[in-house]
């Protein structure tokens, strides 16, 4: 690396910042001019003048806010790589496209999502893709400090110190983007086309969450028109997780994506009631989908007598056979209850209209059709055999009417299971699981409104979704696709998925492409090797993670005074750069809270909600307590061990285990390599 080349790159970086500032100012100037024109259009108007276009003004304001947010000054590098091609062309690669409006030559920076930038991630000495040289840059904040070059014509692979440094860089807050460190196998998943549904099984530290978020950003860039119309959604496991990932997509220039939990998506988060554990488990069961379907269609009646509808002296009548056939055909063809009722109504009107026109030699007009729809005999017949329903009415009948419930659940649920659905009080407050049932029943009654569906949904920690939660998400994809991310070994809910094919069937995408990420980039080998001791006891078939990192520290501390030992371990961790997470069961967290060092770099995290988070340093307290814990009071083999597996894999630099009780027998630290080389 020559000083001359380094200075040239520094100068280019300064120029990019200057052009970004000019782009921001240009946006402001254009919007101020439009605003002035808009205000002027409201003044000094003559009688025949057109009024100001408020819709255009609103659209322009929205565009301005989005563009200014995209071009906002941030303490991040303007680019992180550079490519030279056989053709002689070269490009800087960064988070956003930057071009000088006064210079018609190539852009100063190409967006990492652009087709040409794909080669930054994919090119190798074996498959150079017409790339002769690749440059990676080192930064301290937004200050360019150096670079390293990789000559792809030399014929042998060379490691990248800058790449390793960026991957191992300490955490100082929420999750960051990984555009500078995307690996080839990750890039291949990120750039799959919009119509492809992916299911990614990813071991801890393999970057599956980052892959999902960067795939969302790439899809929005590549399929702008389609996704502007149909929308993009990211579904995460809990609010803590969403807060952790909240800034990744905005940093990549995408601010239009709704990031939400499945409970917020369905409204279950606001449910005031609380189910007993066994009741909640049943309501989340896949069989409840058919229970809900039966509960709706159990309301379907049969024709008992002809339908007579006198009109203007004419006796219009439809016979029993005609009506029975009409009901059967409507039931067979209808996908929803309301569609079936509409179909039956149309068939009845057609039959009556044929008789009317035959007898009167007149054409039935709109007034006639409206009168027939309002005819009391027609309305009474429809309301008897195909009544208007609401989801609340159906669920109330299911939970309060024993005879109805017995008929609906016959052959699906055992008698004692069906009894769990019984509610004696009609005013009982709906629970989160009830909201899911209402969502399922509503889908049987009528299709979801288009504005509530999405062209693509990214679902993270999908192994923890119940079958009924999966179905609620699936309904919101319309004809769209999914990116499904998770780790079966980290399934900690009572209804966690046993395997991915089953889960994808619940998500209505059993044609998904399945892949597995097993190479870890964030968790050091010493730590992941220890966690892998627990993996065979979790009851799932997944590949153990393999870490590329040989650094990291693992320490075991047996202590009589847990709070003091924990506080001491945290204080030592604070001597190094990065964030510290204290992970333990709820009661241990409360026991150590009072004497924790005061620092905004320390988080106390209950083991039940540690999933998806990362910390530079983790102090894991009383792992046996975690291993023996249950999920929401529901007994299920290996749930506690899965929480322990999650907790063991949250550290990206060092892990300190503090314990008084003997370690769980499934955790054999002597089989893992203990090192103390963290830097």
Order of alpha helices (4+ residues) and beta strands (2+ residues): alpha-alpha-beta-beta-beta-alpha-beta-beta-alpha-alpha-beta-alpha-alpha-beta-alpha-beta-alpha-alpha-alpha-beta-beta-alpha-alpha-alpha-alpha-alpha-alpha-alpha-alpha-beta-alpha-beta-alpha-beta-beta-alpha-beta-beta-alpha-beta-alpha-beta-beta-alpha-alpha-beta
